[in-house]
Amino acid sequence: MSESWLIYDGNRIPVYERLQRLCEYAGKSSRWCDGLWSSALEDPELYEELAYYMNRHSFLDRVKAGGYSMTDLYVQQLDLYNLRQDTGKHTAACNKEEMVLNAFDKMAGMRKDPDRRPREWQEGFGMDKQS
């Protein structure tokens, strides 16, 4: 009879727990959270970036997709928030943790599909473009 072994990285448990708490705080569903977690586990560089953020609350900024970093994607999320709120700046009501999570989600998507670029960066954010 052969033995079977289950090997896991115990360091991932606290990262996942922090991600769950952050998702809950940001109003993300557990399903959304698990989707981001799965994407991170499939991509070691994205996982490293996520783990770094969960442990230090800042970006390592090593992971890239299409020439864009996590900071680039985070700033894009803030710009989108400003545009939607029509305030010109992110207010105290801006959930910056949600912006971080959205940036990680966008990075995961861009790394799975390298030709995918944020549409807003190709077309611009402005709503008053000439036709």
C-alpha positions in Angstrom: 0.0 0.0 0.0 1.5 3.4 -1.0 1.4 6.4 1.2 0.0 9.6 0.0 1.3 12.9 1.2 -0.3 16.3 1.3 2.2 19.1 1.1 1.2 22.7 1.5 2.8 26.0 2.1 1.7 27.2 5.5 2.9 30.7 4.7 0.0 31.0 2.3 -2.7 30.7 5.0 -2.1 34.1 6.6 -1.9 35.7 3.2 -5.2 34.2 2.2 -6.8 35.2 5.5 -5.6 38.8 5.1 -7.0 38.8 1.5 -10.3 37.6 2.8 -10.5 40.4 5.4 -9.5 43.0 2.8 -12.1 41.7 0.4 -14.7 41.8 3.1 -13.7 45.4 4.0 -13.8 46.5 0.4 -17.2 44.9 -0.2 -16.0 42.2 -2.5 -17.8 38.8 -2.4 -16.1 35.7 -1.1 -16.5 34.3 -4.7 -14.7 37.3 -6.1 -12.0 37.0 -3.5 -11.5 33.3 -4.2 -11.2 34.1 -7.9 -8.4 36.5 -7.2 -6.7 34.0 -4.9 -6.9 31.3 -7.6 -5.4 33.7 -10.2 -2.5 34.5 -7.7 -1.8 30.8 -7.1 -1.6 30.1 -10.8 0.9 32.9 -11.3 3.9 32.8 -8.9 5.0 36.4 -9.6 1.4 37.7 -9.0 1.3 35.7 -5.8 4.6 37.2 -4.6 3.2 40.7 -5.3 -0.1 39.9 -3.5 1.7 38.3 -0.5 4.0 41.4 -0.3 1.0 43.7 -0.3 -0.9 41.7 2.3 2.1 41.7 4.6 3.4 45.2 4.1 0.4 47.2 2.7 2.5 48.5 -0.2 3.4 47.2 -3.7 6.6 45.3 -4.4 6.0 46.5 -8.0 8.0 43.7 -9.6 5.1 42.1 -11.5 4.4 43.6 -14.9 2.0 43.1 -17.8 2.2 44.9 -21.0 4.8 47.2 -19.5 2.4 48.2 -16.7 3.1 47.7 -13.0 0.8 47.4 -10.0 1.3 51.1 -9.2 0.2 52.0 -12.7 -3.0 49.9 -12.4 -3.7 51.3 -8.9 -3.4 54.9 -10.2 -5.7 54.0 -13.1 -8.3 52.7 -10.6 -8.0 56.1 -8.7 -8.4 58.0 -12.0 -11.5 55.9 -12.9 -13.0 56.6 -9.4 -12.3 60.3 -9.9 -14.0 60.3 -13.3 -17.0 58.4 -12.0 -17.4 60.6 -9.0 -16.7 63.8 -11.0 -14.7 65.2 -8.1 -11.3 65.7 -9.7 -9.7 63.9 -6.8 -10.3 60.9 -4.6 -12.3 61.9 -1.6 -12.4 60.4 1.9 -15.3 58.2 0.7 -13.0 56.5 -1.9 -12.3 52.9 -0.8 -8.6 52.7 -1.7 -8.5 49.1 -0.6 -11.1 48.3 -3.3 -8.9 50.1 -5.8 -6.0 47.9 -4.7 -8.0 44.8 -5.2 -9.3 46.0 -8.6 -5.7 46.6 -9.6 -4.7 43.1 -8.6 -7.7 41.7 -10.6 -6.8 43.8 -13.6 -3.2 42.6 -13.4 -4.3 39.0 -13.2 -6.4 39.4 -16.3 -3.6 41.2 -18.2 -1.1 38.5 -17.3 -3.5 35.7 -18.5 -4.1 37.6 -21.8 -1.0 39.8 -22.6 -2.7 41.5 -25.5 -5.4 42.8 -23.1 -4.7 46.4 -22.2 -6.8 48.7 -20.1 -9.2 50.1 -22.6 -9.0 53.5 -21.0 -5.2 53.7 -21.7 -5.8 53.1 -25.3 -8.7 55.4 -25.7 -8.1 57.9 -22.9 -10.3 58.7 -19.9 -11.9 61.8 -21.2 -15.7 61.9 -21.7 -15.6 65.0 -24.0 -13.7 63.5 -26.9 -14.3 64.7 -30.4 -16.1 62.2 -32.7 
